[in-house]
Amino acid sequence: MNAEWVGAVGAGGFFLLLIVIVWQIAATWRARMLAAREEQYRQLSAKYAQLLEDNVELHRRTLEELTQTRTSLTSMEKMMREID
């Protein structure tokens, strides 16, 4: 009877050890996945920031070209008025 208790406690301890090992492996895997996701978010954020900067630069260039076009148009209108 005593040997049965020792075997049952030993088996219970073994299964408890396996549960703890599996639990730790799952926790480690989850932590790695979260870290990888966070890195992907960082990369996406950096890409978005770069695209935003590019968009702002394009907007600035467009405004400069529009200003130059208005200046040219104003100059042409003035010349045409002088010709009349």
C-alpha positions in Angstrom: 0.0 0.0 0.0 2.9 2.4 0.8 4.5 1.7 -2.6 1.2 2.6 -4.3 1.2 6.0 -2.6 4.8 6.6 -3.5 4.0 5.7 -7.2 0.9 7.9 -7.2 2.7 10.9 -5.7 5.6 10.3 -8.1 3.2 10.2 -11.1 1.4 13.3 -9.9 4.6 15.1 -9.5 5.8 14.1 -12.9 2.6 15.3 -14.5 2.7 18.5 -12.5 6.3 19.0 -13.8 5.1 18.4 -17.4 2.3 20.9 -16.9 4.7 23.6 -15.6 7.1 23.0 -18.5 4.4 23.2 -21.1 3.0 26.3 -19.4 6.4 28.0 -19.5 7.0 27.1 -23.1 3.6 28.6 -24.0 4.4 31.7 -22.0 7.8 32.1 -23.7 6.2 31.6 -27.2 3.5 34.2 -26.4 6.1 36.7 -25.3 8.1 36.2 -28.5 5.0 36.7 -30.6 4.1 39.9 -28.7 7.7 41.2 -29.2 7.6 40.4 -32.9 4.2 42.1 -33.3 5.5 45.2 -31.5 8.5 45.3 -33.9 6.1 45.1 -36.8 4.1 48.0 -35.4 7.4 50.0 -35.0 8.3 49.3 -38.6 4.8 50.2 -39.8 4.9 53.4 -37.8 8.3 54.4 -39.2 7.0 53.7 -42.7 3.9 55.8 -42.1 6.1 58.7 -40.8 8.2 58.5 -43.9 5.2 58.5 -46.2 3.8 61.5 -44.2 7.0 63.4 -44.7 7.0 62.6 -48.4 3.4 63.8 -48.7 4.2 67.0 -46.9 7.1 67.6 -49.2 4.9 66.9 -52.3 2.3 69.4 -50.9 5.0 72.0 -50.4 6.3 71.6 -54.0 2.7 71.8 -55.4 2.1 75.0 -53.5 5.4 76.5 -54.8 4.5 75.5 -58.4 1.0 77.0 -58.0 2.5 80.2 -56.6 4.8 80.4 -59.6 2.0 79.7 -62.0 -0.1 82.5 -60.4 2.8 84.9 -60.6 3.3 84.0 -64.3 -0.3 84.4 -65.0 -0.5 87.7 -63.2 2.5 88.9 -65.2 1.0 87.8 -68.5 -2.3 89.5 -67.7 -0.4 92.7 -66.9 1.5 92.5 -70.2 -1.7 91.9 -72.1 -3.4 94.9 -70.5 -0.3 97.1 -71.4 -0.6 95.9 -75.0 -4.3 96.9 -75.2 
